[in-house]
Amino acid sequence: MVRKTSGAFIAASWIALGTGAIGFLVGLWRAEMLLSEKGFYFTVLFFGLFAVISLQKSVRDRMEGLPVTDIYYGICWFGTILSIVLLAVGLWNTNILPSEKGFYIFAFMLALFGAIAVQKNLRDDLEAAKENNKNSISS
């Protein structure tokens, strides 16, 4: 039996994703840095979000016995790690206050966690709906 994800965890996941991503983007909007720097951080955020969602999906697929090639699995891990490294290197080399650097790190990591949790919840709810449909048809 597949259990549906609790409403509280679904809400917490969306709040984490929204708080992290929107906080990061508002920070960029208000930052006094070159437009090219803002573009770099914007791209790193969305690259990281895509990478962790792909990684979560490929890990889950493997756990459920669905085929995932080793190269795709490796690229998902590489993309996730690369997005974090790019953010760290970018922040290390930028001329902003340490408190601003910390803000971007925490907002980025919160957004990545939220994206993973939202993807997991959507997948769990899809599995629960399939299970319920299967049970209602066989009854």
C-alpha angles and dihedrals in degrees: 000000000000115000122216116243114258118257091235093058092045090052093046091050094051091045091052092049093045096043093048098043097039092043091051092048094046088049089053092046092054097039121113098227137112118285089241090057091049089050091051093052092043090053093046090053094053093040088053093048091050092046096052093045090051091046093050091049095048093047090050092046091053092048089053093048096252115144116261118168118236091236093056091045090051093047090052091054092043092050092049094049092041093054091053092046092048091052092048094048092045092050093044090056099041125096102234133117118281089240090058090049090052091049092055092046094051095043090049094049092045090052091049092049091047092050092052092048094047091049090049092049093049091049093047092049091049090053091047091050091050090049092049092048091049092050094047092050093049093047 
